[in-house]
C-alpha cells in the first residue's frame, strides 16, 4: 500500500486479516515517501522479487500508472491507477477500481444514480474514476469542481467525449440543486481542514458521499447528517473493492504455482 500520508490507510489491515483467515503466507505493508523521493522508492519496489502488487492512493495514482506496461481501459481513460500487479513476463499491469467501489457502495446503500444531478468535488485520480462511473450509471447532470480549474475542465471534457448523453460542466463546490454530492479530495482528513463544499446549501434527503476513510465521520458528514442528508462514509467504497482486488492480485493463487 503506497500513499502519502499513509497513516489513514485501512487496506493493509483488511488484507492482512484476509491472508490470516485463508492461511496465506502473504503480507500487505503500508509505505510512504515524499513526492520528491518517489523514483527512489519505485526503484526498490520494482527490484523486489517477492512483491506481487501494490494498492495506490493519494497522491501517486497518476505517477504509478506511468510505471505500467499494461493498463485496463478504465485506468487508462482516467489517467490513474489504484492497483498494480507484477506480470509473469516482467513489468506491471495497472487497473482502477475507485469508481467501481463508489458505484457499488452507492447501490448497496440503495441510492439510485440514473437521471440524477451530481456534484463531484475533486478531479484527481479518485475523482476522475468516479466521474466516469457516475456518467456511465446514467446521471443526467454532472458538475465537477476542483481548485485547479484547468484540471476540472480537462476531466469534464473527457467525460463528455465518452458519455455525450450526460451534461457535464465545471462549477463551484456548491451542492445547491443537486441530488448527489461527492467529496473526492483529501480535505477533511485533518481536524483543521475547511469544508470541501458549501454544505449549508445541501437540501434534506440528498446524498453526501465523502470518500475519506479516516476519520470515518468527517466534519462534512456530520454537517450533512445535521441537515437531514444521507451521509455516506468512505469505508464501504473500499469494502466493495475488496473482492475485485483479491481477484486482481490472484490472492488465492488460482493462476500461479504454489
MOLIN-V269563 format. One record per backbone hydrogen bond with DSSP energy under -0.5 kcal/mol. NH is the residue of the N-H (numbers start at 0). CO is the residue of the C=O. If there is no record, write none. Layout:
BEGIN
[[NH	CO] [NH	CO]]
END
This chain:
BEGIN
[[1	54] [2	30] [3	57] [8	5] [13	9] [14	10] [15	11] [16	12] [17	13] [18	14] [19	15] [20	16] [21	17] [22	19] [23	18] [25	23] [28	26] [30	0] [36	33] [37	34] [40	36] [41	37] [42	38] [43	39] [44	40] [45	41] [46	42] [47	43] [47	44] [48	46] [50	47] [51	49] [53	83] [55	81] [56	1] [59	56] [63	59] [64	60] [65	61] [66	63] [67	64] [68	91] [69	91] [71	93] [74	71] [75	71] [76	72] [77	73] [78	74] [79	74] [80	60] [81	94] [82	94] [83	53] [84	92] [85	51] [86	90] [89	86] [92	84] [93	69] [94	82] [100	96] [101	97] [102	98] [103	99] [104	100] [105	101] [106	102] [107	103] [108	104] [109	106] [110	105] [114	137] [115	112] [117	115] [117	140] [118	179] [119	142] [120	118] [120	181] [121	119] [121	144] [127	123] [128	124] [129	125] [130	126] [131	127] [132	128] [133	129] [134	130] [135	131] [136	132] [137	134] [138	133] [139	115] [140	115] [141	166] [142	117] [143	168] [144	119] [148	146] [151	147] [152	148] [153	149] [154	150] [155	151] [156	152] [157	153] [158	154] [159	155] [160	156] [161	157] [162	158] [165	162] [166	139] [167	165] [168	141] [170	143] [173	171] [177	174] [178	116] [179	116] [180	206] [181	118] [182	208] [183	120] [183	181] [188	185] [192	189] [197	172] [198	196] [200	197] [201	198] [204	227] [205	202] [206	178] [207	205] [207	229] [208	180] [208	206] [209	207] [209	231] [210	182] [210	208] [217	215] [221	217] [222	218] [223	219] [224	220] [225	221] [226	222] [226	223] [227	224] [228	223] [229	205] [230	228] [231	207] [231	229] [233	211] [236	233] [237	233] [237	234] [238	234] [239	235] [240	237] [241	237] [241	238] [244	240] [245	241] [246	242] [247	243] [248	244] [249	245] [249	246] [250	245] [252	249] [255	252]]
END
